[in-house]
Amino acid sequence: MEGRKHLIIEFICKVTRKKQIQLDEDIFEGGIVNSLFAMQLVLFLEKRFGIRISGKDLKQVNFRTVNAIDEFIDSKLEEN
């Protein structure tokens, strides 16, 4: 597994106390996380990957799966 995706999974599992999640698993629909966790996730992503997430970025589609989060990070890094 790629390093960045591993870090994202590790963070989600640590905070949610879930043992494992899949790369394409919908973390909102599956009840793994809620909107409060989403803010923790945003702060983690900003700090860990050096990106700035604005209000327009706060769409569930950007954070629905580990793969979606990874693609979102790519798009933010390309902006810089």
ROTIBA-420516 format. One record per residue: residue number from 1; residue in three letters; x, y, z of N, C-alpha, C, O, CB in turn. Coordinates in Angstrom, 2 decimals. Each point is the difference from the previous one (the first is absolute). Glycine has a CB too. Layout:
! ROTIBA-420516
<NUM; ala; <X; Y; Z>; <X; Y; Z>; <X; Y; Z>; <X; Y; Z>; <X; Y; Z>>
...
This chain:
! ROTIBA-420516
<1; met; <0.85; -1.19; 0.00>; <-0.85; 1.19; 0.00>; <0.89; 1.24; 0.00>; <1.06; 0.03; 0.63>; <-2.91; -1.26; 0.60>>
<2; glu; <1.41; 2.23; -1.93>; <0.75; 1.24; -0.08>; <0.09; 0.67; 1.37>; <-0.90; -0.14; 0.82>; <0.17; 0.41; -3.21>>
<3; gly; <1.82; 0.45; 2.63>; <0.25; 0.62; 1.28>; <-1.08; 0.95; 0.47>; <-0.43; -0.06; 1.15>; <2.78; -0.17; -1.67>>
<4; arg; <-2.80; 1.12; -0.38>; <-0.99; 1.00; 0.41>; <-1.33; -0.67; 0.37>; <-0.63; 0.37; 0.99>; <1.74; 1.33; -2.48>>
<5; lys; <-1.53; -2.66; 0.70>; <-1.24; -0.70; 0.29>; <0.10; -0.75; 1.33>; <-0.95; -0.06; 0.77>; <0.49; -0.17; -3.23>>
<6; his; <1.62; -0.34; 2.71>; <0.23; -0.70; 1.27>; <-0.15; 0.96; 1.18>; <-0.61; -0.35; 1.01>; <2.17; -1.27; -2.18>>
<7; leu; <-1.01; 2.83; 1.05>; <-0.11; 0.99; 1.07>; <-1.46; 0.41; 0.23>; <-0.41; 0.20; 1.15>; <2.71; 0.62; -1.72>>
<8; ile; <-3.06; -0.68; -0.49>; <-1.41; 0.36; 0.11>; <-0.77; -1.11; 0.71>; <-0.78; 0.26; 0.91>; <0.93; 1.14; -3.01>>
<9; ile; <0.07; -2.64; 1.67>; <-0.67; -1.14; 0.63>; <0.38; -0.09; 1.47>; <-0.86; -0.22; 0.86>; <0.84; -1.01; -3.06>>
<10; glu; <1.29; 1.40; 2.49>; <0.49; -0.07; 1.37>; <-0.70; 1.05; 0.88>; <-0.42; -0.31; 1.11>; <2.64; -0.53; -1.95>>
<11; phe; <-2.35; 2.05; 0.33>; <-0.67; 1.06; 0.75>; <-1.47; -0.34; 0.24>; <-0.49; 0.11; 1.12>; <2.08; 1.58; -2.10>>
<12; ile; <-2.29; -2.09; -0.07>; <-1.43; -0.32; 0.13>; <-0.20; -1.14; 0.99>; <-0.88; 0.07; 0.86>; <0.47; 0.70; -3.22>>
<13; cys; <1.21; -1.81; 2.24>; <-0.14; -1.15; 0.90>; <0.33; 0.37; 1.44>; <-0.66; -0.47; 0.93>; <1.23; -1.03; -2.83>>
<14; lys; <0.42; 2.33; 2.10>; <0.39; 0.42; 1.35>; <-1.13; 0.77; 0.66>; <-0.36; -0.28; 1.15>; <2.77; 0.37; -1.86>>
<15; val; <-2.97; 0.87; 0.00>; <-1.04; 0.85; 0.58>; <-1.31; -0.76; 0.18>; <-0.71; 0.21; 0.98>; <1.80; 1.77; -2.03>>
<16; thr; <-1.42; -2.85; 0.11>; <-1.29; -0.71; 0.05>; <0.08; -1.33; 0.73>; <-1.02; -0.62; 0.29>; <0.43; 1.71; -2.42>>
<17; arg; <1.81; -1.51; 2.44>; <0.26; -1.30; 0.66>; <-0.46; -1.18; -0.85>; <-0.29; -1.08; 0.51>; <0.04; 2.22; 1.69>>
<18; lys; <0.20; -0.91; -3.48>; <-0.32; -1.08; -0.94>; <1.31; -0.67; -0.40>; <1.01; 0.68; -0.19>; <-3.10; 0.52; -0.68>>
<19; lys; <2.08; -2.51; 0.75>; <1.23; -0.72; -0.29>; <0.48; 0.19; -1.43>; <1.21; 0.04; -0.25>; <-1.89; -1.69; 1.94>>
<20; gln; <-0.24; 1.77; -2.62>; <0.39; 0.09; -1.41>; <-1.11; 0.65; -0.82>; <-1.18; -0.15; 0.30>; <2.61; -1.90; -0.04>>
<21; ile; <-1.02; 2.77; -1.29>; <-0.96; 0.50; -1.00>; <0.60; -0.23; -1.37>; <1.22; -0.07; -0.16>; <-2.16; 1.82; 1.76>>
<22; gln; <0.08; -1.86; -2.58>; <0.42; -0.23; -1.38>; <0.18; 1.34; -0.70>; <-0.57; 1.01; 0.41>; <-0.63; -3.23; -0.47>>
<23; leu; <2.00; 2.22; -0.99>; <0.29; 1.23; -0.74>; <-1.25; 0.64; -0.60>; <-0.08; 1.22; -0.09>; <2.33; -2.14; -0.41>>
<24; asp; <-3.22; 0.11; 0.08>; <-1.22; 0.52; -0.61>; <-1.21; -0.08; 0.91>; <-1.14; 0.16; -0.46>; <2.07; -0.83; -1.72>>
<25; glu; <-0.72; 0.42; 3.46>; <-1.10; -0.09; 0.96>; <-0.51; 1.40; 0.32>; <0.78; 0.89; 0.36>; <0.18; -3.03; 0.61>>
<26; asp; <-2.27; 2.34; -1.09>; <-0.61; 1.30; 0.31>; <-0.04; 0.17; 1.52>; <-0.80; -0.64; 0.69>; <-0.61; 0.57; -2.82>>
<27; ile; <2.27; 0.94; 2.63>; <0.12; 0.12; 1.45>; <-1.16; 0.75; 0.63>; <-0.21; -0.10; 1.21>; <2.67; 0.04; -1.50>>
<28; phe; <-3.22; 0.81; -0.49>; <-1.17; 0.69; 0.55>; <-1.22; -0.91; -0.04>; <-0.71; -0.15; 0.99>; <1.65; 2.35; -1.73>>
<29; glu; <-1.18; -2.79; -0.42>; <-1.17; -0.87; -0.15>; <0.11; -1.22; 0.92>; <-1.01; -0.48; 0.52>; <0.76; 1.24; -2.90>>
<30; gly; <1.45; -1.26; 2.56>; <0.21; -1.17; 0.85>; <-0.09; 0.29; 1.48>; <0.12; -0.91; 0.82>; <1.29; 0.02; -2.60>>
<31; gly; <-1.62; 2.16; 2.14>; <-0.13; 0.35; 1.40>; <1.32; 0.02; 0.76>; <0.02; 0.05; 1.23>; <-2.28; -1.01; -1.32>>
<32; ile; <3.36; 0.90; -0.64>; <1.31; -0.01; 0.64>; <0.30; 1.36; 0.60>; <0.54; 0.09; 1.10>; <0.25; -1.85; -2.72>>
<33; val; <-1.15; 2.82; 0.91>; <0.28; 1.35; 0.47>; <-1.25; 0.87; -0.10>; <-0.98; -0.36; -0.66>; <3.37; 0.12; -0.04>>
<34; asn; <-2.33; 1.38; 1.38>; <-1.10; 0.96; -0.07>; <0.58; 1.37; -0.33>; <1.19; 0.13; -0.26>; <-2.57; -1.47; 1.93>>
<35; ser; <0.54; 2.35; -1.65>; <0.45; 1.33; -0.40>; <1.04; 0.57; 0.97>; <0.87; 0.77; -0.42>; <-3.09; -0.41; -0.65>>
<36; leu; <2.14; -0.70; 2.34>; <1.01; 0.49; 0.96>; <1.37; -0.60; -0.32>; <1.02; 0.69; 0.06>; <-2.80; -0.45; 1.70>>
<37; phe; <1.78; -1.53; -2.10>; <1.26; -0.62; -0.38>; <0.54; 0.63; -1.28>; <1.21; 0.11; -0.18>; <-1.93; -2.24; 1.27>>
<38; ala; <-0.17; 2.54; -1.97>; <0.43; 0.60; -1.26>; <0.88; 1.22; 0.25>; <0.96; 0.23; -0.73>; <-3.06; -1.07; -0.38>>
<39; met; <1.77; 1.62; 2.12>; <0.82; 1.17; 0.32>; <1.37; -0.42; 0.53>; <1.00; 0.64; -0.31>; <-3.09; 0.68; 0.80>>
<40; gln; <2.14; -2.37; 0.31>; <1.28; -0.54; 0.46>; <0.83; -0.44; -1.20>; <1.21; 0.23; -0.06>; <-2.25; -0.98; 2.25>>
<41; leu; <0.39; 0.11; -3.13>; <0.67; -0.48; -1.21>; <0.57; 1.17; -0.80>; <1.13; -0.06; -0.48>; <-2.67; -1.94; 0.42>>
<42; val; <0.76; 3.05; -0.10>; <0.46; 1.18; -0.73>; <1.25; 0.57; 0.66>; <0.98; 0.31; -0.68>; <-3.34; 0.20; -0.05>>
<43; leu; <2.34; -0.36; 2.04>; <1.16; 0.54; 0.72>; <1.22; -0.89; -0.16>; <1.12; 0.48; -0.20>; <-2.66; 0.58; 1.84>>
<44; phe; <1.32; -2.38; -1.56>; <1.10; -0.95; -0.20>; <0.60; 0.14; -1.39>; <1.22; 0.07; -0.15>; <-2.32; -1.66; 1.76>>
<45; leu; <0.25; 1.64; -2.63>; <0.48; 0.09; -1.38>; <0.78; 1.29; -0.24>; <1.04; 0.00; -0.65>; <-3.00; -1.38; -0.09>>
<46; glu; <1.44; 2.48; 1.28>; <0.69; 1.28; -0.18>; <1.39; -0.05; 0.64>; <0.98; 0.43; -0.60>; <-3.19; 0.76; 0.57>>
<47; lys; <2.27; -1.70; 1.23>; <1.27; -0.02; 0.74>; <0.98; -1.02; -0.61>; <1.17; 0.32; -0.20>; <-2.40; 0.37; 2.28>>
<48; arg; <0.75; -1.88; -2.35>; <0.87; -1.09; -0.44>; <0.51; 0.19; -1.43>; <1.15; -0.33; -0.30>; <-2.40; -1.17; 1.82>>
<49; phe; <0.39; 2.03; -2.40>; <0.37; 0.09; -1.41>; <0.25; 1.43; -0.47>; <0.24; 0.23; -1.19>; <-1.56; -2.27; 0.82>>
<50; gly; <1.26; 3.00; 1.29>; <0.33; 1.38; -0.33>; <-0.93; 0.64; -1.02>; <0.44; 0.77; -0.85>; <1.87; -1.34; 1.36>>
<51; ile; <-3.59; 0.24; -0.41>; <-0.98; 0.58; -0.93>; <-0.94; 0.92; 0.77>; <-0.09; -0.07; 1.23>; <0.24; -1.97; -2.73>>
<52; arg; <-0.84; 2.88; 0.78>; <-0.99; 0.90; 0.58>; <-1.35; -0.40; -0.55>; <-0.21; -0.01; -1.22>; <1.88; 1.92; 1.46>>
<53; ile; <-2.59; -2.25; 0.65>; <-1.34; -0.44; -0.41>; <-0.97; 1.12; 0.32>; <-0.16; 0.39; 1.16>; <0.71; -2.84; -0.78>>
<54; ser; <-1.21; 2.97; -1.41>; <-0.93; 1.12; 0.17>; <-1.44; -0.51; 0.05>; <-0.27; -1.19; -0.21>; <1.88; 2.73; -0.98>>
<55; gly; <-2.51; -0.63; 1.46>; <-1.41; -0.35; 0.08>; <-0.54; -0.65; -1.27>; <-0.83; -0.91; 0.07>; <0.57; 2.78; 1.49>>
<56; lys; <0.74; -1.40; -2.71>; <-0.49; -0.58; -1.27>; <0.46; -1.44; -0.18>; <-0.59; -0.74; -0.79>; <0.62; 3.02; -0.21>>
<57; asp; <1.02; -2.69; 1.73>; <0.50; -1.37; -0.09>; <-0.78; -0.98; 0.87>; <0.12; -1.22; -0.17>; <2.12; 2.16; -0.32>>
<58; leu; <-3.03; -0.42; 1.42>; <-0.66; -0.85; 0.99>; <-1.25; -0.66; -0.57>; <-1.12; 0.23; 0.45>; <2.00; 1.25; 1.34>>
<59; lys; <-0.64; -2.32; -2.78>; <-1.06; -0.79; -0.62>; <0.25; -1.45; 0.37>; <1.14; -0.48; -0.06>; <-1.44; 2.13; -1.88>>
<60; gln; <-0.75; -2.34; 2.32>; <0.17; -1.38; 0.44>; <0.68; -0.87; -1.05>; <0.71; -0.95; 0.34>; <-2.73; 1.22; 1.07>>
<61; val; <1.81; 0.04; -2.67>; <0.60; -0.77; -1.08>; <1.53; -0.01; 0.10>; <0.64; -0.97; -0.41>; <-2.61; 1.54; -1.06>>
<62; asn; <2.56; 0.50; 1.99>; <1.45; 0.08; 0.14>; <0.55; -0.89; 1.12>; <1.19; -0.31; 0.03>; <-1.33; 2.62; -0.89>>
<63; phe; <-0.73; -2.72; 1.77>; <0.44; -0.71; 1.20>; <-0.71; -1.34; 0.20>; <0.13; -0.62; 1.05>; <0.36; 2.82; -0.04>>
<64; arg; <-1.23; -2.65; -2.01>; <-0.84; -1.19; 0.15>; <0.80; -1.30; 0.15>; <-0.40; -0.87; 0.77>; <-1.30; 2.06; -2.11>>
<65; thr; <2.81; -1.32; 0.63>; <0.83; -1.21; 0.06>; <1.47; 0.40; 0.13>; <0.36; 1.15; -0.24>; <-2.05; -2.45; -1.14>>
<66; val; <2.52; 0.36; 1.74>; <1.44; 0.26; 0.07>; <0.51; 0.39; -1.39>; <0.81; 0.92; -0.12>; <-0.56; -2.55; 2.04>>
<67; asn; <-0.70; 0.94; -2.95>; <0.42; 0.36; -1.35>; <-0.42; 1.42; -0.37>; <0.77; 0.73; -0.62>; <-0.93; -3.14; -0.02>>
<68; ala; <-1.07; 2.81; 1.02>; <-0.48; 1.35; -0.30>; <0.83; 1.03; 0.76>; <0.33; 1.06; -0.55>; <-2.65; -1.95; 0.16>>
<69; ile; <2.66; 0.61; 1.63>; <0.82; 0.91; 0.80>; <1.37; 0.16; -0.66>; <0.52; 1.11; -0.10>; <-1.74; -1.78; 2.22>>
<70; asp; <1.79; -0.44; -2.55>; <1.31; 0.02; -0.65>; <-0.03; 0.84; -1.28>; <0.91; 0.79; -0.24>; <-0.41; -3.07; 1.21>>
<71; glu; <-1.53; 2.12; -1.78>; <-0.15; 0.78; -1.23>; <-0.19; 1.48; 0.33>; <0.53; 0.87; -0.70>; <-1.52; -2.86; -0.46>>
<72; phe; <0.23; 2.26; 2.20>; <-0.21; 1.39; 0.43>; <1.33; 0.64; 0.42>; <0.28; 1.15; -0.36>; <-2.63; -1.73; 1.12>>
<73; ile; <3.16; -0.15; -0.01>; <1.31; 0.51; 0.41>; <0.84; 0.32; -1.23>; <0.65; 1.04; -0.07>; <-0.76; -2.37; 2.22>>
<74; asp; <0.11; 0.42; -3.12>; <0.72; 0.25; -1.26>; <-0.43; 1.32; -0.63>; <0.84; 0.80; -0.41>; <-0.62; -3.27; 0.05>>
<75; ser; <-1.52; 2.68; 0.29>; <-0.50; 1.23; -0.64>; <0.41; 1.23; 0.78>; <0.30; 1.04; -0.60>; <-2.24; -2.33; -0.30>>
<76; lys; <1.97; 1.22; 2.23>; <0.42; 1.14; 0.80>; <1.50; 0.25; -0.14>; <0.42; 1.16; -0.04>; <-2.27; -1.64; 1.65>>
<77; leu; <2.64; -0.57; -1.68>; <1.43; 0.16; -0.17>; <0.34; 0.60; -1.36>; <0.96; 0.76; -0.13>; <-0.60; -2.70; 1.66>>
<78; glu; <-1.15; 1.61; -2.55>; <0.21; 0.55; -1.34>; <-0.30; 1.49; -0.05>; <0.55; 0.72; -0.84>; <-1.12; -2.96; -0.13>>
<79; glu; <-0.31; 2.72; 1.86>; <-0.34; 1.42; 0.05>; <1.18; 0.83; 0.46>; <0.12; 1.17; -0.37>; <-2.50; -1.78; 0.84>>
<80; asn; <3.25; 0.02; 0.33>; <1.12; 0.75; 0.60>; <1.16; 0.14; -0.92>; <1.01; 0.60; 0.37>; <-1.71; -1.40; 1.80>>
